[in-house]
Amino acid sequence: MPEARAAVRIIGRVQGVWFRQSTKQTAKNFGVTGWVRNNPDRSVEAVFEGERNDVQSVIDWCKHGPEMARVDDLQIDWQHATGEFCDFQVR
């Protein structure tokens, strides 16, 4: 069972810059499960589960994202881990 879960909303120029696919690769590199998706308001939303340090590392990466992204704000909601994910998906 993972020890940490974070729901994250990333605001800025984060759509059309490979943010979701790069987030998936970063999460996989840290062994974090969950999902990432675009929102209609042009933000990106994600849920990360894993060891707390690994989840924090993915969140730290999200603060800047891939090369073409511009992150203006990042909102984090720490939650209880559920263990519901077996991998990381782009939705």
C-alpha positions in Angstrom: 0.0 0.0 0.0 1.4 3.4 -0.9 2.0 5.8 2.0 1.1 9.1 0.3 -1.4 10.5 -2.1 -1.5 14.0 -3.6 -4.1 15.6 -5.9 -2.4 18.4 -7.8 -3.7 21.1 -10.1 -1.1 22.8 -12.3 -2.0 26.2 -13.8 -0.1 28.1 -16.6 0.9 27.2 -20.1 0.6 23.5 -19.4 -1.5 22.2 -22.3 0.0 21.6 -25.7 3.5 21.3 -24.4 3.8 17.6 -23.6 3.0 18.1 -19.9 0.8 15.0 -19.5 3.2 12.6 -21.3 6.2 14.1 -19.5 4.4 13.8 -16.1 3.7 10.1 -16.9 7.3 9.4 -17.6 8.5 11.3 -14.5 6.0 9.4 -12.3 7.1 6.1 -13.8 10.7 7.0 -13.1 9.9 7.5 -9.4 7.6 4.5 -9.2 4.6 6.6 -8.6 1.1 5.5 -9.7 -2.0 7.6 -10.5 -3.2 9.7 -13.5 -2.9 13.0 -15.2 -5.5 14.9 -17.4 -6.2 18.2 -19.1 -9.0 20.3 -17.7 -11.4 22.5 -19.8 -10.0 25.6 -18.0 -6.6 24.8 -19.6 -5.1 23.6 -16.3 -3.7 20.1 -15.8 -4.9 17.8 -12.9 -3.1 14.8 -11.5 -3.3 12.3 -8.7 0.0 10.7 -7.5 0.4 7.8 -5.1 3.5 6.2 -3.8 6.2 6.7 -1.2 6.0 10.2 0.2 9.5 11.2 -1.0 8.7 9.9 -4.5 5.4 11.7 -4.7 7.1 14.9 -3.5 9.8 14.5 -6.2 7.1 14.3 -8.9 5.4 17.3 -7.5 8.7 19.2 -7.5 9.1 18.3 -11.1 5.6 19.6 -11.8 6.6 23.0 -10.5 8.4 23.6 -13.8 7.3 20.8 -16.1 8.7 20.1 -19.5 10.8 22.7 -21.4 8.0 24.5 -23.2 5.7 24.7 -20.1 5.2 27.7 -17.9 3.8 26.9 -14.5 2.2 29.9 -12.8 0.6 28.1 -9.8 0.5 24.6 -8.4 -2.1 23.6 -5.9 -1.6 20.4 -3.7 -4.1 18.5 -1.7 -2.5 15.8 0.4 -4.9 12.9 0.9 -5.0 9.4 2.3 -3.6 6.8 -0.1 -6.0 4.3 -1.4 -3.8 1.9 -3.4 -6.3 1.9 -6.2 -3.8 2.4 -9.0 -1.5 -0.2 -10.6 0.3 2.1 -13.0 0.3 5.7 -14.2 -2.1 6.8 -16.9 -2.8 9.8 -19.1 -6.5 10.4 -19.1 
